[in-house]
Amino acid sequence: MTEKKQKSKSRISIRLDLSSKFWKTFLIVLAVFLTFAGPTYIVYVVFLKILKMDYVVSMASGFALFIVGLVLIWYLIKRKVIS
């Protein structure tokens, strides 16, 4: 059972090589974008203006983007990408 867990962890680490500067930068910028621009600009421009979604649905999706950004920041801190 532990071999399966090790193999799955190695597959994930191969996909997201956090030692590379590109992935570090990309994930930090994505986390910041989701945390700050997600609940504000994306909700207003994409959901309200372009897709003509209901206000409550767009606010809920903005909150979901904010939570995803916070989870990504938490993951990066846990992996010591952000010190």
C-alpha positions in Angstrom: 0.0 0.0 0.0 2.8 2.4 0.8 4.4 1.8 -2.7 1.2 3.0 -4.3 1.2 6.2 -2.2 4.8 6.8 -3.1 4.2 6.3 -6.8 1.2 8.7 -6.7 3.2 11.3 -4.8 6.1 11.0 -7.3 3.6 11.4 -10.2 2.3 14.6 -8.7 5.7 16.0 -8.0 6.8 15.3 -11.5 3.8 17.2 -12.8 4.4 20.2 -10.5 8.1 20.5 -10.2 8.3 23.2 -7.5 12.0 23.5 -7.7 11.7 25.1 -11.1 11.5 28.9 -11.1 8.8 28.9 -13.8 6.4 26.8 -11.7 7.1 28.8 -8.6 6.4 32.1 -10.3 3.4 30.8 -12.2 1.7 29.4 -9.1 2.4 32.5 -7.0 1.0 34.8 -9.7 -2.0 32.4 -10.2 -2.7 32.4 -6.4 -2.5 36.2 -6.2 -4.7 36.6 -9.2 -7.4 34.2 -7.9 -7.3 35.7 -4.4 -7.5 39.4 -5.4 -8.8 39.7 -8.9 -11.1 36.6 -8.7 -13.7 38.0 -6.4 -13.6 41.5 -8.0 -12.7 41.9 -11.6 -13.5 38.4 -12.8 -16.9 38.5 -11.2 -17.7 41.9 -12.5 -16.4 41.6 -16.1 -16.9 38.0 -16.9 -19.8 36.8 -14.9 -22.0 40.0 -14.7 -21.2 41.8 -18.0 -20.3 39.0 -20.5 -22.2 36.0 -19.3 -25.1 38.0 -17.8 -25.3 35.8 -14.7 -27.5 36.4 -11.7 -25.9 38.6 -9.1 -26.0 36.0 -6.3 -24.5 33.3 -8.6 -21.7 35.6 -9.6 -20.9 36.5 -6.0 -20.9 32.9 -5.0 -18.5 32.0 -7.8 -16.3 35.0 -6.8 -16.2 33.7 -3.3 -15.3 30.2 -4.6 -12.4 31.8 -6.6 -11.2 33.5 -3.5 -11.2 30.3 -1.5 -9.3 28.5 -4.3 -6.7 31.3 -4.2 -6.4 31.0 -0.4 -6.0 27.2 -0.7 -3.3 27.6 -3.3 -1.4 30.1 -1.1 -1.7 27.7 1.8 -0.3 24.9 -0.4 2.6 27.0 -1.5 3.4 28.0 2.1 3.2 24.4 3.2 5.6 23.3 0.5 7.9 26.3 1.4 7.7 27.9 -2.0 6.6 31.1 -0.2 8.6 31.8 2.9 
